[in-house]
Amino acid sequence: MAKSNVFAIIEDLKSGLDDLVEALEPLARVAAKKTRRGIKQGRKAARKMVRKNLPKATRQLRVLQARYMTLVRRLSKVQKEQVKKLRKTKGYKEALKLAARLTR
């Protein structure tokens, strides 16, 4: 008697789950569309930036600037101020020389 009672409960649960799946099917379709849209929007946001051809002088200036920033970040505040002052008056090349001397 207990076996048939357990099987009847299991059958009721299965039919209840089937009803639930049918009821939620339209909602699942809407959720899938929203999710796909979200993924597509994410791809658009993750596109790579196109590099523009820079003039040679601009590229060289950026290389100098990168070297300058690399050296200056290791210096103390007082030393940074010295190098910054020199860069404003004489340019990156002289500031690089001073920063290289100060880091040793």
N, C-alpha and C positions, 0 to 999 in steps of 0.2 A: 504494500500500500504506500509506503514511504517513497519507493522508487518512482512510481507513477506520479506522485505529487511533485517530486523534484523535476521530473521531465516536463510536467505541465508548466511549472514555473519557468524553466529554461525556454520553452516554446513561447510563453508570454513575453519574456524578455527579448527574444529574437524578433518577434513581430513588432514589438515596441521600437526596437532599433531600426527596423526596416521603415516604419512610419516616420521616424525622426530623420532618417537619411533622405527620404522623399521630400519632407517638408523643408529641409535645409538646402536642397539641391539648387534652387534659384539664387539663394544667398551665396552659395559657393561659386556660381558662375560670375556674379557681380564682384566678389572678392578677387577672383582670378584676373578679371579685366583690370581692376584697380592695381593689382600687384604688377601686372605686365606694364601698365602705363608708368608706374613708379620706376621700374627698371629702365625703361626707355629714356625717361627724363634723366636718370642718373648717368646714362651713357653720354647724353648730350653735354652734361656738365663736366664730364671727365675727358673731353676732347683735348688733344694736345694743342698748345699754342704754336702757331706758325712763326718760325724765326724769320725776321726781316733781315735783308742784307744791310749790314751797317757799313758806313764809310770806314776806311782804314784808320783814320785818325781817331774815330770814336772807339773802335775796337782796341786800339793801342792804349787809349786813355783808361778804358775799363780794365785792361790787364794790369796797368800800373796801380789803379785803384784797388784791385784785388790783392796785389802784393802788399800795398800800404796797409790795408785793413788786417791782413794776416799778421804783419809785424807789430802793428800798434796794439792789437788786442792783448798782447802779452806784457805790455808795459804798465808801469804804475801810473797813477793819475797825473802826477807832476811831470813825468816823462812824456805822457800823452799830450799834455798841454804844450810842452816844448816842441814836439814834432808837429803838432797841429799848427802852431804859430809859424814854424818854418815852411810848412806846406802852403800856407796862405801867402807868404811873401815870396818864396823862391820856387814853389812847385813840388810835384810828386817826387821827382828824381832826387832832389836834395833831401827831402823828408825821408825817403827810403834809406838813403845812406846813413842819416842820423839814427833812424830807428834800428837799423842793422847793428850800428855801433853800440847802441844802448842795450840791446838784447843780449850782448855777449857777456 
